[in-house]
Amino acid sequence: MPGDKSGRLPTWLLFLAPVAIWASTWHVILYQLASTVPALTSVGWRFLIAALMLAALARSRGVSLQLPPYAHGYALATGVIQYAGNYWSVYEAERLVPSGLVAVLFCLMVFMNALVAWLLWRQPVSRRFLVASSGAVLGVALIFWPEIASTGARPQAALGLGLSFFAVVVACIGGFFTMVLTRRGLPLLPVLAWSMGYGAVFLLLMSLALGHGLPFDGSWTYVGSLVYLAAFGSVIAFTLYYKLAERRGPAQAALVGVLVPVIALVVSAVLEGWQATPLAVGGMGLCLASLFVATRSQR
């Protein structure tokens, strides 16, 4: 469970639980986009609720919410670039380029995390892991190849690509800011609570500055999807993801993002009628086999 201090949770659960949750959020986000509330504001509400949940969870476990002054600088930067900048950029990028291309670019976090972890903490990464991870990314690219091939026909494709790459970079940076704090002995729950809280405030202030106000949709579909995204997609998934990163390293934790699009398409096939092509099936097989090799190589 979130906040587990004893390491009782098995590593496979720390890996598969965020995969399953984030894969389902691809569908749940559709209920948010179907409302009249701007995406910027919806993401702000999401992380505000998540921050309050994390704060309540920390207090219920007797964990102080106080952080040293320097940690608030890291938390503020994380909130602005990862929880605000990353998510806002992804929402806007998917209006301009196919979502499959965004998913493929996010798979590159495996290599970015491995590089930064080596630079900061000299964490070794085997050649086998890098080769297997490359195979997994190629598998995801094959799954979404029809979408990727159509990117050039979109008039604002360059802007969409730029926003997507920006989202990947800031997600990587924000993740390392969080790990810097936890590696210094600060508890994860208050670090996430403050970071998401700062991100939420930034997004809601931007909503006001852009003239959107602070609209809210009271329909059960909007509220239900918002609570799910906050509780599961933010509180539980991020808590388990960072525990996995602490235990197995940020490079292997980033493999979560490689498997998420594959499982998301299974959800789409069940709920939205998506039909797999032979190329997509082959890509799924390559991705799963490569992930099996990549995770075994770390043992």
JOFENPE-V697956 format. One record per backbone hydrogen bond with DSSP energy under -0.5 kcal/mol. CO is the residue of the C=O (numbers start at 0). NH is the residue of the N-H. If there is no record, write none. Layout:
co->CO nh->NH
co->CO nh->NH
//
This chain:
co->0 nh->3
co->9 nh->12
co->9 nh->13
co->10 nh->14
co->11 nh->15
co->12 nh->16
co->13 nh->17
co->14 nh->18
co->15 nh->19
co->16 nh->20
co->17 nh->21
co->18 nh->22
co->19 nh->23
co->20 nh->24
co->21 nh->25
co->22 nh->25
co->22 nh->26
co->23 nh->26
co->23 nh->27
co->24 nh->28
co->26 nh->29
co->27 nh->30
co->27 nh->31
co->28 nh->31
co->28 nh->32
co->29 nh->33
co->31 nh->34
co->37 nh->41
co->38 nh->42
co->39 nh->43
co->40 nh->44
co->41 nh->45
co->42 nh->46
co->43 nh->47
co->44 nh->48
co->45 nh->49
co->46 nh->50
co->47 nh->51
co->48 nh->52
co->49 nh->53
co->50 nh->54
co->51 nh->55
co->52 nh->56
co->53 nh->57
co->54 nh->58
co->55 nh->59
co->56 nh->60
co->57 nh->60
co->57 nh->62
co->58 nh->61
co->61 nh->63
co->67 nh->70
co->67 nh->71
co->68 nh->71
co->68 nh->72
co->69 nh->73
co->70 nh->74
co->71 nh->75
co->72 nh->76
co->73 nh->77
co->74 nh->78
co->75 nh->79
co->76 nh->80
co->77 nh->81
co->77 nh->82
co->78 nh->83
co->79 nh->84
co->80 nh->85
co->81 nh->86
co->83 nh->87
co->84 nh->88
co->85 nh->89
co->86 nh->90
co->87 nh->91
co->88 nh->92
co->89 nh->93
co->91 nh->94
co->91 nh->95
co->92 nh->95
co->92 nh->96
co->97 nh->100
co->97 nh->101
co->98 nh->102
co->99 nh->103
co->100 nh->104
co->101 nh->105
co->102 nh->106
co->103 nh->106
co->103 nh->107
co->104 nh->107
co->105 nh->108
co->106 nh->109
co->107 nh->110
co->107 nh->111
co->108 nh->112
co->109 nh->113
co->110 nh->114
co->111 nh->115
co->112 nh->116
co->113 nh->117
co->114 nh->118
co->115 nh->119
co->116 nh->120
co->116 nh->122
co->117 nh->121
co->121 nh->123
co->125 nh->129
co->126 nh->130
co->127 nh->131
co->128 nh->132
co->129 nh->133
co->130 nh->134
co->131 nh->135
co->132 nh->136
co->133 nh->137
co->134 nh->138
co->135 nh->139
co->136 nh->140
co->137 nh->141
co->138 nh->142
co->139 nh->143
co->141 nh->144
co->143 nh->146
co->143 nh->147
co->144 nh->148
co->145 nh->149
co->146 nh->149
co->147 nh->150
co->149 nh->152
co->150 nh->153
co->153 nh->156
co->155 nh->159
co->156 nh->160
co->157 nh->161
co->158 nh->162
co->159 nh->163
co->160 nh->164
co->161 nh->165
co->162 nh->166
co->163 nh->167
co->164 nh->168
co->165 nh->169
co->166 nh->170
co->167 nh->171
co->168 nh->172
co->169 nh->173
co->170 nh->174
co->171 nh->175
co->172 nh->176
co->173 nh->177
co->174 nh->178
co->175 nh->179
co->176 nh->180
co->177 nh->181
co->178 nh->182
co->179 nh->183
co->180 nh->183
co->180 nh->185
co->181 nh->184
co->186 nh->190
co->187 nh->191
co->188 nh->192
co->189 nh->193
co->190 nh->194
co->191 nh->195
co->192 nh->196
co->193 nh->197
co->194 nh->198
co->195 nh->199
co->196 nh->200
co->197 nh->201
co->198 nh->202
co->199 nh->203
co->200 nh->204
co->201 nh->205
co->202 nh->206
co->203 nh->207
co->204 nh->208
co->205 nh->209
co->206 nh->211
co->206 nh->212
co->207 nh->210
co->215 nh->217
co->218 nh->222
co->219 nh->223
co->220 nh->224
co->221 nh->225
co->222 nh->226
co->223 nh->227
co->224 nh->228
co->225 nh->229
co->226 nh->230
co->227 nh->231
co->227 nh->232
co->229 nh->234
co->230 nh->235
co->231 nh->236
co->233 nh->237
co->234 nh->238
co->235 nh->239
co->236 nh->240
co->237 nh->241
co->238 nh->242
co->239 nh->243
co->240 nh->244
co->241 nh->245
co->242 nh->246
co->243 nh->247
co->244 nh->248
co->248 nh->252
co->249 nh->253
co->251 nh->254
co->252 nh->255
co->253 nh->256
co->253 nh->257
co->254 nh->257
co->254 nh->258
co->255 nh->259
co->256 nh->260
co->258 nh->262
co->259 nh->263
co->260 nh->264
co->261 nh->265
co->262 nh->266
co->263 nh->267
co->264 nh->268
co->265 nh->269
co->266 nh->270
co->267 nh->271
co->267 nh->272
co->267 nh->273
co->276 nh->280
co->277 nh->281
co->278 nh->282
co->279 nh->283
co->280 nh->284
co->281 nh->285
co->282 nh->286
co->283 nh->287
co->284 nh->288
co->285 nh->289
co->286 nh->290
co->287 nh->291
co->288 nh->292
co->289 nh->293
co->290 nh->294
co->291 nh->295
co->292 nh->296
co->294 nh->297
co->295 nh->298
//
